[in-house]
């Protein structure tokens, strides 16, 4: 009898050891990456189309038609968004946001195939990423300090210098030779820790996030089944997504760590947590899978996770393919905001001059206009005369701060912003918004490659009219 018990114990230990070895084996089996290369077309040769001419044309439209009005009415001091040449010519940017240790860095490693290479980003169960890490293409592997990235005017990161030296110490760039990085740039961010105050970071975390959000072509907000709670910092982050909802994608990562029934409950809990934060008719797309290099756990929805992963890759590839269209649309949207700002400043100035008398106190008169713009129909007059959408109007309170540092007398009326050689600034930006940029977009859609001398599509290069010549 004792011998039988000993045999049973031995078999139990043996079976347990075999089970543990099987688990270790499953955890170390790497997933097939063929679908990544196929969906993102990484095995194909780089496209032969030369987009430099299109970008050069876009840059010329911005500098000749939008930037002069932007500088004349100091738009950058209202929105803190200055467009550099590097931003116009930069690759699409994919931004990764979310709580700590949900798999953001691991997902980047997986997409780039960096597992067990010297290039892989450090990952772990504890909060590991404390920097904003920009992963870019380069001829060789190297790390670039944030202070160097900000000082290089050829890059699109020079405006980050305004966030101070403490932030630049938390900014790092990584260059590596990779086919995917020839077409896109990834940005990994520090994980959100709800019990940490912004002051403890040493730099304005939300302002930095807003800078990247404004420039991102695709925003992945990553969660895992253990971190679904929404705290103050994450709530503030979702407020910053206003106007960028179409770029947001929600990712429920590490989905193979749960049974199917539990996964359904977690999926519902995630939507319940995020519903108050997303005020749009159509909620963002949610991808449910496990984005890491190892095989899926046994007895899980492998086919579902694989389809979700391919859908996400197709989404990413669509952004890459539409990079020029997105860039033109971004510049046009920026031009619309600059135009509205100029019209508002012009209206404030005109109202101020109309209300001024010989005995009036200029400061008191203008303070009343700034404090009560609706009393003087500042915003309503813009909507009535210029066919501007009310949803594009900036915050009224923003102009109280704007005129606090920019006296109204520093500006000229729009009617005075004209010259014989250069024309009127308002006419030029309206022409860019209504004709030049849509024409450039149409030329790409039709397969044409516009150049700087052929202006049939964009309406450029018209012979300036001599207004003093008799006809």
C-alpha positions in Angstrom: 0.0 0.0 0.0 2.8 2.4 0.9 4.5 1.5 -2.4 1.3 2.5 -4.3 1.1 5.8 -2.4 4.8 6.5 -3.2 4.2 5.8 -6.9 1.1 8.1 -7.0 3.1 10.9 -5.3 5.9 10.5 -7.8 3.5 10.6 -10.7 1.9 13.8 -9.3 5.2 15.5 -9.0 6.2 14.4 -12.5 2.9 15.6 -14.0 3.3 19.0 -12.2 6.8 19.4 -13.5 5.7 18.5 -17.0 2.8 21.1 -16.7 5.3 23.8 -15.5 7.6 23.0 -18.4 4.7 23.3 -20.8 3.8 26.7 -19.4 7.3 27.9 -19.8 7.4 26.5 -23.3 4.2 28.4 -24.2 5.5 31.6 -22.7 8.7 31.4 -24.7 7.3 30.4 -28.1 7.5 33.4 -30.3 4.6 34.4 -32.5 4.8 34.3 -36.3 5.3 37.9 -37.6 4.5 37.2 -41.2 1.1 39.0 -41.0 2.9 42.2 -39.7 5.3 42.4 -42.6 2.5 41.5 -45.1 -0.1 44.0 -43.8 2.4 46.9 -43.4 4.1 45.9 -46.7 7.5 45.8 -45.2 8.8 43.2 -47.6 8.0 45.5 -50.6 10.5 48.0 -52.0 10.1 51.5 -50.8 7.6 53.5 -52.9 9.2 55.2 -55.9 6.9 58.2 -55.8 8.7 61.4 -55.1 6.6 63.3 -52.6 9.3 66.0 -52.0 7.7 68.3 -54.7 4.3 68.0 -53.0 5.7 68.9 -49.6 7.7 71.7 -51.1 4.6 73.1 -52.7 2.7 72.7 -49.4 5.6 74.5 -47.6 5.4 77.4 -50.1 1.7 77.8 -49.6 2.1 77.9 -45.9 5.0 80.4 -45.9 3.4 82.7 -48.5 -0.3 82.6 -47.7 -0.8 81.5 -44.0 2.3 82.4 -42.0 2.3 86.2 -42.7 -1.2 86.6 -41.2 -0.2 84.2 -38.4 2.7 86.5 -37.5 0.8 89.8 -38.0 -1.8 88.8 -35.4 0.5 86.7 -33.2 -1.6 83.5 -33.4 1.1 81.5 -31.8 0.6 83.4 -28.5 -3.1 82.4 -28.5 -2.8 78.7 -29.2 0.9 78.0 -28.6 1.2 76.1 -31.8 3.9 77.1 -34.2 4.4 75.1 -37.4 8.0 74.5 -38.4 9.3 73.3 -41.7 10.3 70.1 -40.0 6.7 69.5 -39.0 5.5 70.0 -42.6 8.0 67.4 -43.9 7.9 65.0 -41.0 6.7 61.4 -41.2 3.3 60.4 -39.6 3.5 60.2 -35.8 1.9 57.4 -33.8 1.5 58.3 -30.1 1.2 55.7 -27.3 -0.6 56.8 -24.1 -2.1 55.0 -21.1 -1.6 53.9 -17.5 1.8 52.5 -16.4 2.8 48.9 -17.4 -0.1 48.2 -19.7 2.3 47.1 -22.5 3.0 50.3 -24.5 6.7 49.8 -24.8 6.2 46.0 -25.3 3.8 46.8 -28.2 6.4 49.0 -29.9 9.0 46.3 -29.5 6.6 43.8 -31.1 5.6 46.0 -34.0 9.3 46.7 -34.8 10.5 43.1 -34.1 13.0 44.3 -31.5 12.7 41.3 -29.2 16.2 40.0 -28.1 17.9 42.8 -30.1 20.1 45.6 -28.7 17.4 48.1 -29.9 14.5 46.9 -27.7 12.8 49.3 -25.3 13.1 48.3 -21.6 9.9 46.8 -20.2 8.8 45.4 -16.8 5.9 44.9 -14.4 6.8 48.1 -12.5 6.7 51.6 -14.1 9.7 51.6 -16.4 9.3 54.4 -18.9 9.9 57.8 -17.3 10.8 59.6 -20.5 9.1 60.7 -23.7 10.8 58.4 -26.2 10.8 59.2 -29.9 11.7 56.2 -32.1 12.8 57.3 -35.5 14.6 56.0 -38.6 18.3 56.5 -38.9 21.2 55.0 -40.8 22.6 53.5 -37.6 21.5 52.8 -34.1 22.1 55.8 -31.8 20.5 57.6 -28.9 19.9 61.4 -29.1 19.5 63.6 -26.0 16.4 65.8 -25.8 18.5 69.0 -25.7 20.1 68.0 -29.0 16.7 67.2 -30.6 15.3 70.6 -29.5 18.3 72.4 -30.9 18.1 70.8 -34.3 15.9 73.1 -36.4 15.8 70.4 -39.2 13.7 68.2 -36.9 10.1 68.9 -35.9 10.8 68.9 -32.1 12.5 72.3 -31.7 9.2 73.9 -30.2 9.5 71.5 -27.2 12.3 73.8 -25.9 9.6 76.0 -24.4 8.7 73.4 -21.8 12.1 73.9 -20.1 15.3 72.0 -19.4 13.7 69.7 -16.9 11.5 68.3 -19.6 14.3 68.1 -22.2 16.1 65.8 -19.7 13.1 63.5 -19.9 13.0 63.5 -23.7 15.1 61.0 -25.6 15.3 60.0 -29.3 16.3 56.6 -30.7 17.3 56.2 -34.3 17.6 52.8 -35.9 17.5 51.3 -39.4 14.1 49.8 -39.9 11.7 49.8 -42.9 8.6 50.7 -40.9 10.4 53.7 -39.3 11.1 54.9 -42.8 7.4 55.6 -43.1 6.3 56.4 -39.5 7.6 57.7 -36.1 6.6 56.1 -32.8 6.4 58.1 -29.5 6.3 56.2 -26.2 5.2 58.2 -23.2 5.5 57.8 -19.4 2.7 55.8 -17.9 0.0 57.6 -16.1 0.2 57.1 -12.3 -3.0 58.6 -10.7 -1.5 59.2 -7.3 1.4 61.3 -8.7 1.0 65.0 -8.9 2.2 67.0 -11.9 4.6 68.9 -9.7 6.4 65.7 -8.9 7.3 65.3 -12.6 9.1 68.6 -12.7 7.6 69.7 -16.0 4.1 70.4 -17.3 3.1 66.8 -18.2 -0.3 67.7 -19.6 1.0 70.5 -21.8 3.7 68.3 -23.2 1.0 65.6 -24.0 -1.1 68.2 -25.7 1.8 69.2 -27.9 2.2 65.6 -29.1 -1.6 65.1 -29.3 -1.9 68.1 -31.6 0.7 66.6 -34.0 -0.2 62.9 -33.8 -1.7 61.2 -36.8 -2.8 58.2 -34.7 -3.2 58.0 -30.9 -3.2 54.6 -29.2 -4.6 54.7 -25.7 -3.6 51.4 -24.1 -5.3 49.6 -21.2 -5.0 46.2 -19.7 -7.5 44.1 -17.6 -6.0 45.2 -14.3 -6.0 49.0 -14.9 -9.4 50.1 -16.0 -10.0 52.8 -13.3 -10.1 56.4 -14.6 -8.5 58.9 -12.3 -7.9 62.7 -12.5 -4.9 62.6 -14.7 -6.4 60.2 -17.2 -9.6 62.2 -17.2 -7.6 65.4 -18.0 -5.9 63.5 -20.8 -9.2 62.6 -22.4 -10.3 66.3 -22.2 -7.2 67.1 -24.2 -8.5 64.8 -27.0 -11.3 67.3 -27.9 -11.2 67.8 -31.7 -8.9 64.8 -32.2 -11.4 62.0 -31.6 -11.0 60.6 -35.1 -7.3 59.9 -34.3 -8.0 57.9 -31.1 -7.9 54.1 -30.9 -8.5 52.3 -27.7 -6.5 49.1 -27.1 -7.4 46.5 -24.5 -4.1 44.7 -24.2 -3.1 41.4 -22.6 -6.5 40.0 -23.5 -5.3 36.4 -23.6 -4.7 36.6 -19.8 -8.4 36.1 -19.2 -11.0 33.5 -20.0 -13.6 34.5 -22.7 -16.4 35.2 -20.2 -14.1 37.3 -18.0 -12.9 39.2 -21.0 -16.4 40.2 -21.9 -16.9 41.6 -18.5 -13.7 43.5 -18.6 -14.6 44.9 -22.1 -17.9 46.2 -20.7 -16.2 47.7 -17.6 -13.7 49.5 -19.9 -16.6 51.1 -21.9 -18.4 52.0 -18.7 -15.3 53.8 -17.4 -14.6 55.7 -20.6 -18.2 56.6 -21.6 -18.4 59.8 -19.6 -15.1 61.0 -21.1 -15.8 60.5 -24.8 -18.5 63.0 -25.9 -18.9 61.9 -29.5 -21.7 60.1 -31.3 -19.5 57.4 -32.6 -17.1 55.9 -30.0 -13.5 55.2 -30.9 -12.5 51.9 -32.3 -11.5 49.4 -29.6 -8.9 46.6 -30.4 -8.9 43.6 -28.1 -5.7 41.4 -28.3 -2.3 40.8 -26.8 0.4 42.8 -28.5 3.6 41.1 -27.5 6.0 38.7 -29.3 4.9 35.5 -27.5 2.2 33.1 -28.6 -1.3 33.5 -27.3 -2.2 31.6 -24.1 -3.9 28.2 -24.6 -7.7 27.9 -24.6 -8.2 31.6 -25.6 -9.8 33.3 -28.6 -6.7 33.1 -30.8 -8.6 33.7 -34.1 -10.3 36.8 -32.7 -7.1 38.2 -31.3 -5.3 37.6 -34.6 -8.1 39.4 -36.6 -8.1 42.3 -34.2 -4.3 42.6 -34.6 -4.6 42.6 -38.4 -7.3 45.2 -38.2 -5.1 47.5 -36.1 -2.2 47.0 -38.6 -4.5 47.9 -41.5 -5.5 51.0 -39.5 -1.9 52.0 -39.1 -1.1 51.3 -42.7 -4.0 53.5 -43.8 -2.5 56.4 -41.8 0.8 55.8 -43.5 -0.7 55.6 -47.0 -2.7 58.9 -46.4 0.2 60.8 -44.9 0.2 63.5 -47.6 -3.6 64.0 -47.5 -3.5 64.2 -43.7 -0.6 66.8 -43.9 -2.5 69.0 -46.3 -5.7 68.8 -44.3 -3.8 69.7 -41.1 -2.2 72.8 -42.7 -5.7 73.8 -44.1 -7.2 73.4 -40.6 -4.5 75.5 -39.2 -5.1 78.1 -41.8 -8.8 78.2 -41.0 -8.0 78.8 -37.3 -5.5 81.6 -38.2 -8.0 83.3 -40.4 -10.7 83.2 -37.7 -8.2 84.6 -35.1 -7.3 87.5 -37.5 -11.0 88.3 -38.1 -11.7 88.4 -34.3 -8.7 90.6 -33.6 -9.8 92.9 -36.4 -13.3 93.0 -34.9 -12.0 93.8 -31.4 -9.8 96.6 -32.8 -12.7 98.0 -35.0 -15.1 98.0 -32.0 -12.5 99.7 -29.8 -12.0 102.5 -32.3 -15.7 103.0 -32.8 -16.3 103.3 -29.0 -13.4 105.6 -28.3 -14.1 109.3 -27.9 -11.8 112.2 -27.0 -12.7 112.0 -23.3 -12.7 108.2 -23.0 -10.2 106.2 -21.0 -8.7 103.6 -23.5 -8.0 101.0 -20.9 -11.5 101.1 -19.5 -13.2 101.0 -22.9 -11.2 98.1 -24.1 -11.5 96.2 -20.8 -15.3 96.4 -21.2 -15.1 95.0 -24.7 -12.9 92.1 -23.6 -15.0 91.3 -20.5 -18.3 91.4 -22.4 -17.7 90.5 -26.1 -21.3 89.4 -26.6 -22.5 92.8 -25.6 -20.7 94.2 -28.7 -21.5 91.2 -30.9 -17.8 90.4 -31.4 -18.3 86.7 -32.1 -21.7 86.9 -33.7 -20.5 89.4 -36.3 -17.8 87.0 -37.3 -20.4 84.2 -37.8 -22.7 86.4 -39.8 -20.2 87.9 -42.2 -17.6 85.2 -42.9 -19.6 81.9 -42.9 -17.5 80.6 -40.0 -18.8 77.6 -38.1 -19.6 78.3 -34.4 -17.8 75.1 -33.5 -14.5 76.6 -34.9 -14.6 79.7 -32.7 -12.0 79.8 -30.0 -12.8 80.3 -26.3 -13.8 83.9 -25.4 -11.8 83.8 -22.2 -8.6 83.1 -24.2 -8.7 86.6 -25.6 -8.7 88.2 -22.2 -5.3 86.6 -21.6 -4.2 87.3 -25.2 -4.9 91.0 -25.1 -3.3 91.1 -21.6 0.1 90.6 -23.1 -0.7 92.0 -26.6 -2.1 95.6 -26.4 -4.8 96.1 -29.0 -3.0 99.1 -30.4 -0.2 96.9 -31.5 -2.4 95.5 -34.3 -3.6 96.9 -37.6 -7.0 96.5 -39.2 -7.2 93.8 -41.9 -7.9 96.5 -44.5 -4.5 98.0 -43.7 -2.7 94.6 -44.1 -2.3 95.1 -47.9 0.6 96.0 -50.1 1.0 96.7 -53.8 3.5 93.9 -54.4 2.2 91.4 -51.8 -1.6 91.9 -52.0 -3.9 91.6 -49.0 -3.1 89.0 -46.3 -6.7 88.1 -45.8 -7.2 87.5 -49.5 -4.1 85.3 -49.7 -5.1 83.0 -46.8 -8.7 82.7 -48.1 -7.3 81.7 -51.5 -5.1 79.1 -49.9 -8.0 77.7 -47.9 -10.6 77.6 -50.7 -8.4 77.0 -53.8 -4.7 76.2 -53.4 -4.8 73.5 -50.6 -8.0 71.7 -52.0 -6.4 71.8 -55.4 -3.2 70.3 -54.1 -5.2 67.6 -52.4 -7.2 66.9 -55.6 -4.0 66.6 -57.6 -2.8 63.8 -55.2 -6.1 62.0 -55.4 -6.1 62.1 -59.2 -2.6 60.7 -59.3 -0.9 63.9 -60.5 2.3 65.1 -59.1 2.1 68.9 -59.0 5.3 70.9 -59.4 6.3 74.4 -58.6 5.9 75.7 -62.2 2.6 73.9 -63.1 -0.1 75.7 -61.2 -3.2 74.4 -63.0 -4.3 72.4 -59.9 -3.3 74.8 -57.2 -4.0 78.2 -58.8 -0.5 79.5 -58.0 1.8 81.6 -60.0 -0.8 84.2 -61.3 0.6 87.3 -62.7 0.1 90.1 -60.2 -2.3 92.8 -61.4 -1.1 96.4 -61.5 -3.9 98.2 -59.7 -2.6 101.6 -60.9 -2.7 100.7 -64.6 -5.7 101.9 -66.6 -7.6 99.3 -68.6 
